[in-house]
Amino acid sequence: MGSELRMRGLHVQVERPLRISYKGLRIDVGYRIDLLVEDTLLVELKAVERLRRVHEAQLLSYLKLSGLPVGLLINFCVPQLRLGLKRMVNNLPETLDRRARKDRGAIE
């Protein structure tokens, strides 16, 4: 999927580590963003019978930790791909969003 997006001229990072900083201390918790598109869109990929709340919670947590505004949850185990798409928005105010990204150092 990352290759297809790159061929379309988009900047894509695959399996991007999500670095967390707490009071200046970097914490490696092993979180990885499946796809980061244009340093703005976080994409979490699944291949499960059905999306569950835990998958949505994971995406929302990644959005909050990274300070990114928008995420897509994509489940490939569906008859039509449109049935496996879920868009989620990080509801942080814009100023807090920018500060969170800088303070956490999540997306550098």
C-alpha positions in Angstrom: 0.0 0.0 0.0 2.9 2.4 0.8 4.4 1.8 -2.6 1.2 2.6 -4.4 0.9 5.9 -2.5 4.5 6.8 -3.2 3.9 6.1 -7.0 1.2 8.7 -6.8 3.7 11.3 -5.5 2.9 11.1 -1.7 5.4 11.0 1.0 4.8 7.8 3.0 6.5 6.2 5.9 5.8 2.6 6.8 6.0 1.1 10.3 7.0 4.5 11.7 8.0 4.3 15.4 5.8 6.4 17.6 8.2 8.0 20.1 6.8 9.3 23.3 8.4 11.9 25.5 7.4 12.5 29.1 9.0 15.5 30.9 11.9 15.4 28.5 12.5 11.7 28.8 12.0 9.5 25.7 10.0 6.4 26.2 10.1 3.6 23.7 6.8 1.6 24.2 7.1 -0.2 20.8 4.1 1.6 19.2 4.4 1.7 15.4 2.3 3.6 12.9 1.4 1.3 10.0 1.4 4.2 7.5 2.1 7.9 7.9 1.1 9.8 4.8 2.4 13.3 4.2 3.2 13.7 8.0 -0.5 14.3 8.5 -2.6 11.2 8.0 -2.1 8.2 10.3 -3.3 4.9 8.8 -3.8 1.7 10.8 -4.2 -1.5 8.8 -6.2 -4.5 9.9 -7.3 -7.9 8.5 -9.9 -9.0 11.0 -13.4 -10.4 10.7 -14.8 -7.1 12.0 -13.5 -4.0 13.5 -13.9 -3.7 17.2 -13.8 -0.9 19.7 -10.3 -1.9 20.7 -9.1 -1.1 17.1 -10.8 2.3 17.3 -9.2 2.9 20.7 -5.8 2.0 19.3 -6.1 4.5 16.5 -7.5 7.2 18.7 -4.6 6.6 21.2 -2.1 6.9 18.4 -3.7 10.1 17.2 -3.5 11.6 20.6 0.0 10.5 21.3 1.3 11.8 18.0 -0.8 14.9 17.9 -1.9 14.1 14.4 -5.3 15.4 13.3 -6.8 12.5 11.3 -6.5 8.8 11.1 -7.9 6.0 9.0 -8.6 2.5 10.2 -8.7 0.1 7.2 -9.9 -3.5 7.5 -9.0 -5.6 4.4 -11.2 -8.6 5.5 -14.4 -7.3 3.9 -16.1 -8.0 0.6 -15.8 -4.3 -0.5 -13.1 -2.1 0.8 -15.4 0.8 1.5 -17.1 -1.4 4.1 -13.8 -1.6 6.0 -13.0 2.1 6.3 -13.3 4.1 9.5 -12.1 7.8 9.7 -11.3 9.2 13.1 -10.4 12.8 14.1 -8.2 13.9 17.0 -10.3 16.6 18.6 -7.4 18.6 20.0 -7.6 22.3 19.4 -5.1 23.4 16.7 -2.7 25.2 19.1 -2.6 22.3 21.5 -2.2 19.9 18.5 1.0 21.7 17.3 2.4 21.9 20.9 1.6 18.3 21.5 3.5 17.2 18.4 6.5 19.3 19.4 6.5 18.4 23.1 6.1 14.7 22.5 8.6 14.6 19.6 6.4 11.9 18.2 6.6 13.0 14.6 10.0 14.4 13.8 
